[in-house]
Amino acid sequence: EVLWDPNVQSVCKGGAAATCTDQKPFLYNGNLSMGFAAAAVSGSHGLTGDTNCGQCFELKFVNRVHSEGSWGGADEELIGKRMIVQVT
């Protein structure tokens, strides 16, 4: 079911809004996959709702830990691979 009301709550909070099953990620070739991503769009992190809907972003999986702590870095099997995600 397609929901047209942008105020429908997420299934995470008991609502009906969720990603469509036809938007599952897929492998394009050995090092590139493609998929879709729902995004929080408060504007405080650079995404601003309808402006970003439909835009694509490239994720690069690296073996690098954030300097502010011991978190970050991709799983060993993902290092060097990329993923293109489209904001939906």
PADRENMAR-58454 format. One line per field, with one value per residue (C-alpha): residue number from 1; y, x, z; residue in one letter. Coordinates in steps of 0.1 Angstrom, whole numbers. Each point is the difference from the previous one (the first is absolute). Layout:
! PADRENMAR-58454
k: NUM;...
Y: Y;...
X: X;...
Z: Z;...
r: A;...
***
This chain:
! PADRENMAR-58454
k: 1;2;3;4;5;6;7;8;9;10;11;12;13;14;15;16;17;18;19;20;21;22;23;24;25;26;27;28;29;30;31;32;33;34;35;36;37;38;39;40;41;42;43;44;45;46;47;48;49;50;51;52;53;54;55;56;57;58;59;60;61;62;63;64;65;66;67;68;69;70;71;72;73;74;75;76;77;78;79;80;81;82;83;84;85;86;87;88
Y: 0;34;26;36;17;11;1;-38;-14;-25;-37;4;21;-21;18;-12;17;-23;-6;-18;-35;8;24;-27;4;-19;-8;17;-16;-15;34;21;-4;23;6;25;18;18;31;21;35;25;21;-1;-24;14;-19;21;-22;3;18;-33;-25;-18;10;-26;-4;-22;-19;-13;-27;6;-14;32;7;34;20;8;-36;-36;-2;0;-19;-26;-37;-16;-15;35;19;15;-5;28;4;26;9;21;20;-10
X: 0;14;-4;-4;-2;35;-11;-7;21;28;-7;28;-24;-31;-11;-4;29;28;23;-16;11;9;27;23;37;16;34;10;34;27;9;-32;-34;-30;-29;-24;1;-26;15;-8;-3;1;25;25;22;-4;-30;-32;-29;-13;32;19;-26;12;36;27;30;31;11;36;8;33;21;3;-9;-13;25;-26;-2;4;-30;-5;17;-17;-1;31;-21;-13;33;6;-36;-25;-38;-22;-31;-29;-18;-37
Z: 0;-10;27;-12;34;11;36;3;29;-6;6;26;20;-7;-32;-35;-18;-12;-30;-29;-5;-36;13;14;-8;-29;-12;-33;-3;24;16;-5;15;-3;23;16;33;20;17;30;-15;29;-19;29;-19;-35;-13;-4;-10;-36;-11;6;-11;-30;4;-1;23;-3;31;1;25;16;28;21;36;11;20;27;11;-10;-24;-37;-28;-23;4;-16;-28;-10;0;-34;-12;-8;2;-17;20;-11;26;0
r: E;V;L;W;D;P;N;V;Q;S;V;C;K;G;G;A;A;A;T;C;T;D;Q;K;P;F;L;Y;N;G;N;L;S;M;G;F;A;A;A;A;V;S;G;S;H;G;L;T;G;D;T;N;C;G;Q;C;F;E;L;K;F;V;N;R;V;H;S;E;G;S;W;G;G;A;D;E;E;L;I;G;K;R;M;I;V;Q;V;T
***
